[in-house]
Amino acid sequence: MQPFRVHILGCGSALPTLKHWASSQVVELRDKQFMIDCGEGTQIQLRRAHVHLTSLQAIFISHLHGDHCFGLMGLICTFGMLGRTAPLHVYAPVELEKMLYAQIDMFCAGLGYEVVFHAVDTTEVQQVYEDKSLTVTTIPLDHRTPCCGYLFREKPTLPHIRRDMIDFLGIPISQINNIKLGAGWTDEEGRHYAHEQLVVPADPVRAYAYCSDTRYMTHLHEFVEGVDLLYHESTYCEDKKENAAKYYHSTARQAATVARDAKVGKLLLGHYSARYNDERLLLKEAREVFPESYLTNENDIFDV
């Protein structure tokens, strides 16, 4: 099974602390890497995580609050100094476009690669990216500014060839792809072997959902139904439930409720308020609702 991993670069909320960095993650799938959010200091965290800066293909910004995008301009400039030539695709709310290109003109004159901006509609479920390995779809969220999450879904792969059968029957290499696509095989004596005898089923399709800053949404589980791994912000404990509603954030218990209702595999908690020195309080509340809940910390790596 090909790697499908999430690298946690930062999981703190807006107020800087000495414990956590601002929001950022890297999703790795089949040797390709994609960034979600780019808070201040992200490029330092990339180095600590041993993620090659120039290997990032695209950056997905959930919303235009500084703890989710203040690191973007510095990263773009660093790419230029490293000699990047491949285009960098940035997906974000439309309000960023004009400001982004103005900053590039001011700080990165002569940038040696193209920054391609893609405006996303944060109010709709919309596929914004596709390649041969995966699709990326927006997840509408409820925050003080236009905001969306992102759903990374792996595309189905072909079944695996049974090497023992290929060798036993002497099937030429030129026919292997036809068999993967559904063909059977007839040997020289006329015996036919069905496709199902020559392959084992393909790996199951995996999915990761990133739900950034949002108030609790009773219908959010419908957008992330059955994903293997869900990241849902958990800024507060339940005793600050009124603060969560007021500032358009969620509690750990509310995040766990989404995970339970969506029947996901695992829940990742993050975007912790700076008021908590011990996030195990958040974890305890989440696990009372959804036992497969886990805290995120910088440099953690989670398999999808």
C-alpha positions, 0 to 999 in steps of 0.5 A: 500500500502506497504511503498516505500520511499527514505531517503535523507542522503546527496545531496551535490557535491564534495566540502564539505560545512557546509550545505550539506553532500556528496551523499547518500540515502536509499531506503525503500521498504516493510521493506527492506532497500538499500543504494545508494552511501555512501559519507563521513559521511553517517553513521552519517546521518543514525543515524540522519535519524533513519535508523537502520544501521544493517537493510541495505541489500545492497549498490549500488555505482554509481561510484568511486569518493570520494564524493560517496564512501568515507564513505563505509569503515567506515560503513563496520567497524561500522557494524562489531563493532555492531555485524552484522552477515548477509552478506552485498552485495556491487554493484559497478564498478569492479575497487572497488573490489580489493581496497575494500578487501585490506582495509577490510584486513587492517582495519577490521581483523576478521570481523564477517560477509561477504562482498560480492562484485558484479561488475556492468557493467556501460555501459549496462542496466543490472539487478543486483539484484532481490528478491521477492519484487523488481528488481534493474537495472543499468542505463548507465551514462556519467561521467569522470569515469565509472558511472551508475544509478540504477532503483528500480522497485517494482514487481507486487503484487496479487489483494486484497481480498474483505473481505465483499465477503469472509465473506458473502459467507463463503469462507474458509481461505484455498481458499483465496490464490487460489482466489488471483491467479485467481480462482473464487468460487461456493457456496453450491447452485451452484452459481458461483462468478467470480474472479473479483467479489471477489477481488479489483485490486492490487496496481500499480507497483512503480519505482524509478530511481537514476541518479548520476553524468552525463552529459546531455544525450538526450536518458536518458529518454528512460531508466527511462520512466514513473518512479514515482520518478526520482532523477537526479543530478543538479549541476549547473544553466544554466549560468554554462552550459559550466562547466556542459559539461566540468566536465560531470555534468548537469544543473537543466534545463537539469535534468528537460528536462530528467524528462519531456521527460520521463514523470515521476511523480516527479523529485528530484534535488540534487548534488548541487555545493557548489557555490550556497547558495540558491538552489531555483535558481536551482529549478526555472530553473527546474520548468520552464521545469518540474513543478513537480520538488523538491529540496532535503535536508538532512533528507527529505523523499519522497514517491515513 
